């Protein structure tokens, strides 16, 4: 199961990178970066998964003496939650920049923005 999630994550990363590098529209590039971000999150969850272990919740089902051998490390899950929040913030910032660029040039084609080229 973890291999399927990891493979799917790497495929999403490759699709996102391909979309970001080949599209000329800024909104499509933002969507491609978001797809790549989702792939990275999926890979991190798949790396943290260990077969045969349970969620990191200590209750009557998992005795405290056996907890280290029977639960999954919660750090990758916490990192993914943090990465999701950061990804949403970065996506919102990119969309705000795209809106301001559209207001100034009335286009979202990346080739129309040549002001800083030398």
N, C-alpha and C positions, 0 to 999 in steps of 0.2 A: 504493500500500500504506500509506503513512504517513497518507493522508487517512482511510482506513478505521479505522486504529488511533486517530486523533485523534477522529473522530466517535464511535467506540465509547466512548472515554474520557469525552467530554462527556456522552454518554447515561448512562453509569454515574454521573457526578457528579450529573446531574439526578435520576436515580432515587434515589440516596442522600439527596439533600436533600429530595426529596418524602417519602420514607419517614421521615426524621428529624422532619419538621415535622407529619406527619399521624398518626403512631402514638402511642398512649397508653402502650404497654407499653415499659418501659425496655430490655429485651433486644432488641426489634425496632428500637428507636432505635440501639442499639449496632451491630447488624448493618447498618443503613442508613448509619451513619458509616463503617463498614468498607468498604462498597461504594463510597461516595464517595471514600474514600482510595485504593482500587484504581483508580478512574477518573482521579484526579490523577496517579498513578504512570504510567498508560498514556499520558496526554497528555504528560507530561514525556519519556517514551521516544520518542514520536512526533515531538516537537519536535526532539530530538537526532538523528533519523535523516536522512541525506543519501543520495539515490539514487546508486547506482553506486560507492559507497565501501565499504571493507572494515573489518573489526574493527581496533581499535588495538593490533595485535600486530606488532612488528617482527621479521621473520624473512626467509628467502630469497625468499618470495613478494613482499614489498614492499621494494624497495631504499630505503636510508636517504635518498638524494637526492630521491626522489619521495614520501616518507612524508607530508609535510604536505598534499599534493594528493590522496592516495589513501586516507587513513584517516579515520574518524569521530572527532569529539571525544569523549573518554571522560568528560568532566565530567558531562553529563546522566545517564549510566549510574551514576556514583558517587553522584550526588544521589538517584537512585531507590533504590539499595541502602540508603542512609542513611535515606531516607523510609520504606522498608519496615520497617526495624528500629524506627524511632520509632513507626510505626503499630501494630506488634505490641505495643510497650510501652504505648502509650496505650489500646489495646483491652484489654489485661490489667488496667490500672488501672481502666478503666470497668467491667469485669466484677467486679472486687473491690468497687468501690463499690456495684454493683447487688446483690451478694450480701449486703453489710452492710445495705443498705436493706431487702432482703427479710427478713433476720433481725429487724430492728426493727419493721417494719410488717406482715409476712406478706402483702405484695402487691407487685406490680411496676407497678401502674397509677400513672402520674405524677400523676393528680388526687388521689390519697390523701395526697400529701406537701404539706401546707399549713402546716407548722410555721414557715416563714420568710416567709410572705406577710404583707403589711400592708395 
